Amino acid sequence: LAQAGERQFPPGHVLIAEGEIPEHVFVIISGRVRVIEAMPDAQTEVVLGELGPGEIVGELGILTERPRSATVVVLERTRCLALRRFHFLQALERSPALALGLAKLLARRLYDSDRRIARYAPDALTGLASRRAFLDLYRRIAASARRRKSGLFLVLLDVHHLNAINDRFGYAVGDDVLRAVADALMEATRATDLVARYGADEFVVLLQDAGSREGHLVTPRFGEKLSELVARRGLNVPIKCRVGTAYREVPPDSSDELLREADEDMRRRGVTLPA
């Protein structure tokens, strides 16, 4: 590592930019950085983790010979050793101990990633985001919306009398109903909207960059899509969904407030879809 040069970076500095061609590996001596991946469809970012002293940053792009897969931003003043691609690969070839240490580091990161994937795995029945994933993504989307001075519109939807459908027609039919509702929601919303299965018979939609007027257009569109899907799939089951909505120009940190307002709106209006 004799060819490595020491560098210092201030808070907010972009150490690595997603999509760039990798030229350096950085070994953190002191300080802390955050690893971020952009989500273009959702116009937000996902924090993949934070790294501190002793960690290596930027090795994957060089080892896989691919553009950077994430952005690394300095959180606090950080000192690093910067090693060029050629010298990094040369050091791995010459030092089995260094190569083994890197392999252990990558194995630990892979283990942590697998746990995160399991934690935020999609709902098995509908393929939508899970409740846990929604709660986590909401915080990030809300923070991004506040920075852009943009509001959020939330739709809470409840499949009416799902237990009665299960008792009368069987759980297989009940599952078909839930899939139809999920698919109708996906067809009625945009790629930038977050759609999740929030409970056994509850769904939630978070619309970004949508005012109250635009948000209220989603529910009738959903009703039309659901009627079409029910007819096309031959579901001879009476499906009704109760709907409540909430809107904030300045989104709160937690989704609890919007969910509570949408639930109160649902109970107050008693709107059912399809009409």
Secondary structure, 3 states (H helix, E strand, C coil): CCCCEEEEECCCCEEECCCCCCCEEEEEEEEEEEEEEEEHHHCEEEEEEEECCCCEECHHHHHHCCCCCCEEEEEEEEEEEEEEHHHHHHHHHHCHHHHHHHHHHHHHHHHHHHHHHHHCCCCCCCCCECHHHHHHHHHHHHHHHHHCCCCEEEEEEEECCHHHHHHHHCHHHHHHHHHHHHHHHHHHCCCCCEEEECCCCEEEEEEECCCHHHHHCHHHHHHHHHHHHHHHCCCCCCCCEEEEEEEECCCCCCCHHHHHHHHHHHHHHCEEECC
